Amino acid sequence: MSAITLSTCQGHAIAAFCAVERPDDHPLKPDGYVPLHGFWRSREYERHPALATTFHWKDIGDSEETHKPMVFWLKSLR
């Protein structure tokens, strides 16, 4: 997850972060993994799949960077 940032949009403060979207069968996902969606929703963040980007980095054991899909979560701070 990237660092939480603050921005002003039409006079409203918004907190935003983006989180990697890995497939359920990703080899680095630990057994019993539970997504953090419920945690973020309990803190009033909303997932916005239409707001997406791609970051790239090397996963453990990889020799090259690969692209990772990232989805943004937003929260109004007003």
Z-matrix of the N, CA and C atoms (Angstrom, degrees):
N
C 1 1.441
C 2 1.521 1 107.71
N 3 1.285 2 115.86 1 140.15
C 4 1.461 3 119.24 2 177.54
C 5 1.523 4 109.58 3 -81.36
N 6 1.300 5 116.65 4 166.88
C 7 1.459 6 121.65 5 179.94
C 8 1.527 7 110.48 6 -63.56
N 9 1.308 8 115.60 7 145.20
C 10 1.460 9 120.89 8 176.80
C 11 1.523 10 107.98 9 -70.91
N 12 1.312 11 116.52 10 134.60
C 13 1.451 12 121.18 11 -179.34
C 14 1.519 13 109.77 12 -123.36
N 15 1.302 14 116.34 13 156.97
C 16 1.458 15 122.24 14 177.32
C 17 1.508 16 108.71 15 -115.63
N 18 1.302 17 115.50 16 141.29
C 19 1.455 18 119.37 17 176.26
C 20 1.513 19 108.71 18 -147.11
N 21 1.313 20 117.20 19 160.55
C 22 1.450 21 121.39 20 177.34
C 23 1.510 22 108.21 21 -108.30
N 24 1.315 23 116.03 22 127.50
C 25 1.452 24 121.74 23 -177.37
C 26 1.521 25 107.66 24 -131.05
N 27 1.309 26 117.95 25 109.15
C 28 1.456 27 123.70 26 -179.15
C 29 1.534 28 111.27 27 51.82
N 30 1.309 29 116.65 28 41.00
C 31 1.454 30 121.36 29 176.72
C 32 1.518 31 115.52 30 84.31
N 33 1.322 32 118.39 31 -3.00
C 34 1.461 33 121.43 32 179.89
C 35 1.520 34 110.07 33 -108.05
N 36 1.309 35 116.00 34 133.76
C 37 1.463 36 119.68 35 177.75
C 38 1.528 37 108.54 36 -82.49
N 39 1.318 38 115.36 37 135.81
C 40 1.457 39 122.02 38 -178.36
C 41 1.525 40 108.58 39 -130.37
N 42 1.328 41 116.25 40 134.75
C 43 1.460 42 121.43 41 170.61
C 44 1.525 43 106.82 42 -100.41
N 45 1.318 44 116.82 43 139.24
C 46 1.460 45 120.50 44 -177.92
C 47 1.518 46 110.58 45 -143.26
N 48 1.323 47 115.24 46 147.87
C 49 1.455 48 121.26 47 169.85
C 50 1.519 49 107.65 48 -148.80
N 51 1.301 50 116.69 49 161.79
C 52 1.453 51 119.43 50 173.56
C 53 1.525 52 107.92 51 -122.35
N 54 1.318 53 114.55 52 145.74
C 55 1.464 54 121.81 53 -177.14
C 56 1.526 55 109.05 54 -127.38
N 57 1.317 56 115.13 55 145.31
C 58 1.455 57 120.26 56 179.56
C 59 1.531 58 109.91 57 -67.77
N 60 1.320 59 115.47 58 143.45
C 61 1.465 60 122.70 59 177.34
C 62 1.529 61 107.21 60 -109.83
N 63 1.308 62 116.29 61 102.25
C 64 1.468 63 120.19 62 179.76
C 65 1.528 64 109.59 63 -101.41
N 66 1.335 65 117.48 64 147.37
C 67 1.462 66 119.22 65 177.01
C 68 1.530 67 110.79 66 -66.95
N 69 1.318 68 116.04 67 156.61
C 70 1.473 69 120.67 68 -179.40
C 71 1.518 70 112.49 69 -58.70
N 72 1.322 71 117.20 70 -30.09
C 73 1.469 72 120.52 71 -177.21
C 74 1.534 73 112.91 72 -97.38
N 75 1.325 74 117.77 73 20.24
C 76 1.468 75 120.12 74 -179.83
C 77 1.529 76 109.15 75 -61.20
N 78 1.340 77 117.73 76 132.73
C 79 1.468 78 120.49 77 -174.79
C 80 1.533 79 114.82 78 -64.97
N 81 1.331 80 118.80 79 -21.11
C 82 1.469 81 120.25 80 179.79
C 83 1.527 82 112.97 81 -92.59
N 84 1.331 83 117.69 82 -1.63
C 85 1.468 84 120.02 83 178.04
C 86 1.524 85 108.51 84 -74.60
N 87 1.320 86 117.74 85 126.13
C 88 1.473 87 118.98 86 -178.98
C 89 1.533 88 111.67 87 -69.66
N 90 1.311 89 115.91 88 154.49
C 91 1.464 90 120.54 89 174.66
C 92 1.518 91 109.29 90 -58.37
N 93 1.312 92 116.03 91 138.28
C 94 1.457 93 120.52 92 178.47
C 95 1.514 94 114.59 93 77.55
N 96 1.324 95 117.05 94 12.18
C 97 1.466 96 120.70 95 -179.88
C 98 1.522 97 110.75 96 -57.83
N 99 1.323 98 115.91 97 135.39
C 100 1.458 99 122.32 98 175.78
C 101 1.529 100 107.24 99 -120.50
N 102 1.345 101 117.74 100 123.58
C 103 1.468 102 119.54 101 179.31
C 104 1.530 103 111.37 102 -58.49
N 105 1.316 104 116.59 103 154.82
C 106 1.466 105 121.77 104 -178.39
C 107 1.527 106 113.07 105 -89.79
N 108 1.326 107 117.24 106 10.10
C 109 1.466 108 120.59 107 -178.28
C 110 1.524 109 112.28 108 -53.93
N 111 1.321 110 117.55 109 -45.71
C 112 1.468 111 121.14 110 -179.91
C 113 1.520 112 112.21 111 -62.99
N 114 1.318 113 116.64 112 -39.15
C 115 1.463 114 121.61 113 177.87
C 116 1.525 115 110.50 114 -60.36
N 117 1.356 116 116.78 115 -48.78
C 118 1.462 117 120.06 116 -177.81
C 119 1.517 118 111.39 117 -68.62
N 120 1.342 119 117.63 118 -37.78
C 121 1.474 120 119.65 119 177.36
C 122 1.528 121 110.90 120 -63.80
N 123 1.336 122 117.05 121 -36.36
C 124 1.470 123 119.83 122 179.08
C 125 1.524 124 111.71 123 -66.16
N 126 1.311 125 116.93 124 -16.83
C 127 1.464 126 122.31 125 176.59
C 128 1.524 127 111.34 126 -103.46
N 129 1.335 128 115.33 127 18.13
C 130 1.459 129 124.14 128 173.03
C 131 1.524 130 114.76 129 70.37
N 132 1.322 131 117.45 130 21.14
C 133 1.460 132 120.48 131 171.80
C 134 1.520 133 108.17 132 -85.97
N 135 1.331 134 115.76 133 149.38
C 136 1.460 135 122.47 134 175.27
C 137 1.511 136 109.11 135 -120.52
N 138 1.328 137 115.22 136 133.58
C 139 1.464 138 121.01 137 176.59
C 140 1.530 139 108.21 138 -76.85
N 141 1.333 140 116.27 139 133.87
C 142 1.469 141 122.08 140 -179.11
C 143 1.529 142 109.02 141 -123.78
N 144 1.341 143 117.46 142 85.26
C 145 1.463 144 119.95 143 -176.71
C 146 1.527 145 114.25 144 -60.29
N 147 1.321 146 117.58 145 -23.39
C 148 1.470 147 119.71 146 177.85
C 149 1.531 148 111.45 147 -71.38
N 150 1.330 149 116.67 148 -19.40
C 151 1.469 150 121.68 149 175.81
C 152 1.522 151 107.28 150 -98.36
N 153 1.293 152 115.92 151 97.02
C 154 1.458 153 120.24 152 -174.24
C 155 1.521 154 110.53 153 -136.51
N 156 1.308 155 114.60 154 158.76
C 157 1.453 156 121.53 155 176.60
C 158 1.516 157 108.14 156 -148.92
N 159 1.310 158 116.32 157 -178.06
C 160 1.457 159 121.88 158 176.02
C 161 1.520 160 108.32 159 -133.51
N 162 1.323 161 115.63 160 128.43
C 163 1.465 162 121.71 161 172.62
C 164 1.528 163 106.41 162 -111.83
N 165 1.299 164 116.53 163 161.01
C 166 1.465 165 118.83 164 176.09
C 167 1.517 166 109.77 165 -132.56
N 168 1.336 167 114.63 166 140.96
C 169 1.454 168 122.65 167 176.20
C 170 1.521 169 108.16 168 -159.92
N 171 1.322 170 114.93 169 169.20
C 172 1.458 171 121.48 170 177.67
C 173 1.521 172 108.70 171 -88.30
N 174 1.310 173 116.91 172 124.11
C 175 1.457 174 120.56 173 172.09
C 176 1.521 175 109.00 174 -78.51
N 177 1.303 176 116.80 175 162.24
C 178 1.462 177 122.25 176 177.71
C 179 1.529 178 108.54 177 -56.18
N 180 1.317 179 115.87 178 129.19
C 181 1.462 180 120.92 179 177.77
C 182 1.512 181 114.83 180 86.82
N 183 1.319 182 118.45 181 -8.31
C 184 1.467 183 121.55 182 178.79
C 185 1.520 184 110.51 183 -87.98
N 186 1.321 185 115.90 184 150.74
C 187 1.465 186 119.60 185 177.36
C 188 1.522 187 111.98 186 -95.68
N 189 1.356 188 116.66 187 -16.43
C 190 1.457 189 120.69 188 -179.08
C 191 1.528 190 110.39 189 -134.01
N 192 1.324 191 114.80 190 157.56
C 193 1.457 192 120.19 191 174.38
C 194 1.521 193 110.09 192 -70.79
N 195 1.326 194 116.21 193 145.72
C 196 1.459 195 121.87 194 174.17
C 197 1.525 196 107.89 195 -128.36
N 198 1.319 197 115.60 196 155.57
C 199 1.465 198 121.07 197 -179.33
C 200 1.526 199 110.17 198 -77.13
N 201 1.326 200 115.62 199 138.69
C 202 1.463 201 122.41 200 179.08
C 203 1.518 202 108.86 201 -121.65
N 204 1.340 203 118.20 202 127.90
C 205 1.465 204 120.12 203 175.69
C 206 1.529 205 110.14 204 -72.35
N 207 1.327 206 115.70 205 135.66
C 208 1.462 207 122.29 206 -178.98
C 209 1.524 208 108.85 207 -124.97
N 210 1.329 209 117.04 208 138.33
C 211 1.463 210 122.12 209 179.08
C 212 1.524 211 108.32 210 -120.47
N 213 1.331 212 116.10 211 140.43
C 214 1.462 213 121.78 212 -178.01
C 215 1.522 214 112.29 213 -88.52
N 216 1.312 215 114.28 214 145.22
C 217 1.465 216 124.48 215 172.05
C 218 1.522 217 107.39 216 -118.99
N 219 1.333 218 117.15 217 135.72
C 220 1.471 219 121.84 218 -176.86
C 221 1.515 220 111.16 219 -126.57
N 222 1.335 221 114.45 220 151.85
C 223 1.464 222 121.84 221 177.75
C 224 1.515 223 108.04 222 -145.76
N 225 1.325 224 115.93 223 131.12
C 226 1.457 225 120.52 224 174.58
C 227 1.526 226 108.60 225 -77.05
N 228 1.325 227 116.55 226 138.04
C 229 1.464 228 120.84 227 -178.97
C 230 1.520 229 111.85 228 -106.02
N 231 1.301 230 117.51 229 8.00
C 232 1.456 231 119.09 230 -177.45
C 233 1.507 232 112.21 231 -78.54
